[in-house]
Amino acid sequence: MLKKLCFFLAFLSINALAQTAPKKPKNIIFILADDHRYDAMGFMNKVPWLKTPNMDKMARQGVHVKNAFVSTALCSPSRASILTGQYPHTHTIVDNFAPLPKGLKFFPEYLQKAGYKTAFMGKWHMGDTDDAPQPGFDYWLSFKGQGIYTNPTFNINGKQVAHKDSSYISDLLTNYALDWMGSLDKSKPFCLYLSHKGVHAEFQPAKRHKGMYKDKEIPYPRSMYLTKSDTSKIWGKIPELPADYKYNMKDMPQWVKNQRYSWHGVDFLYHGYTDFNSFYRNYLETLAGVDDSIGNVMDWLKKNNLEENTIVIYMGDNGFSMGERGLIDKRHAYEESMRVPMLVHAPGIAPKGLVIEEVIQNIDIAPTLLEYAGVAKPAQMQGKSFLPLIKGQKIPWTNRMFYEYFWEFDFPQTPTMFAVRTDRYKYIFNHGIWDANELYDLDSDPDEVNNLIRSKEHQEIAKGLRGELMDWLEKTGGLQIPLKKINQKRNDHVFWGNY
């Protein structure tokens, strides 16, 4: 009897200690890359020789969000959507120069109020704020505009700090991030927002990665040359189209055809600054620096015993065309532009090797991280937390996503467009131009080259999706295009004057 009593008292004591033991803080690391397309990761098998061991490891040991999208495939609007949980027409940062509206709230501000230490490190490039410190961050490190890859100057908490000795920006940002996390009180939660310049053009790999793919054969997309065109700058074999390959040049929008010979086209890319093959290889070699950064961050978490209580989300701010339909860059509503990589490492809550099939957008990031931290979603956020999906739970979720892009002063060759995408169809409304709208069956036409907008069998589908698109714009206050007063010279000043 005495032994049973002693055992019972010991059990009560252990249980009491467990209940009174301090809970580990829920840390957050958000890593953002620039212009990283969704399938440019080794495990996606898009490029047979591409090496991204740390991204592959994140997918293998964590969560791969297979269908991640941005609401606008452009730096500033996408970054603003990540930080605010709002669509671009709501936060009104609709291009790379629009100033920040007063009263805009970023999710780290809510984390600060909840007791988090917060830091921003890297490319801000949002609004007209340049590299100035922004609300919501206890520690600030950024740079002007797009920044440079080698020997950058950082604004660190308001002070300009230059770097020399061939220092590489991806490595520098990672080292600053690790130093900042190492300086923190481990008993309190932190949020690190690590925002890379890589892989934005003009691509420049780290010295250790330069030339690693120089002899590799480039897997050109089969939609790159659907008709005879200038292939003089292509060094390699263009894939032959299968006999049953359906494409519709007649109804391909004229602005797409014209762009092939422009700044954002394969036959005159960046006005002849480089050839396509060098462009392609440099892009993927530059990506290796971002992959190294992910590995260093994950190694630091493991070394400091913080893996179990830290969520790490990696994603791209938008995708990037690599020759599809003769296009490079982003902005448009095709898959390789609006779709992004997204990986989640959260071993404390997420099943290993989980693949999330549901459609996730950049507006869902802020609500998800706030829920993880135990903070209620603010009313103005239009996104939805997908934390239950990360945990492997099944919850009601829409298969629709909506997209918008607004005509830019610097790149007038791409029109304003709105799009709605389901798990099978995509409808694109090209606004303000005398051109074709677009409807694609993503099951039978994943390359999006067979426009069904005139197909008799698809008229009801097109009508229904157009209705959904306009209803979404109306319900979310998007029927007016936000125009901003900006002080900016045109790139085409040679033809039209300075402004």
Order of alpha helices (4+ residues) and beta strands (2+ residues): alpha-beta-alpha-beta-alpha-alpha-alpha-beta-beta-beta-beta-alpha-beta-alpha-alpha-beta-beta-beta-alpha-beta-beta-beta-alpha-alpha-beta-beta-beta-beta-alpha-alpha
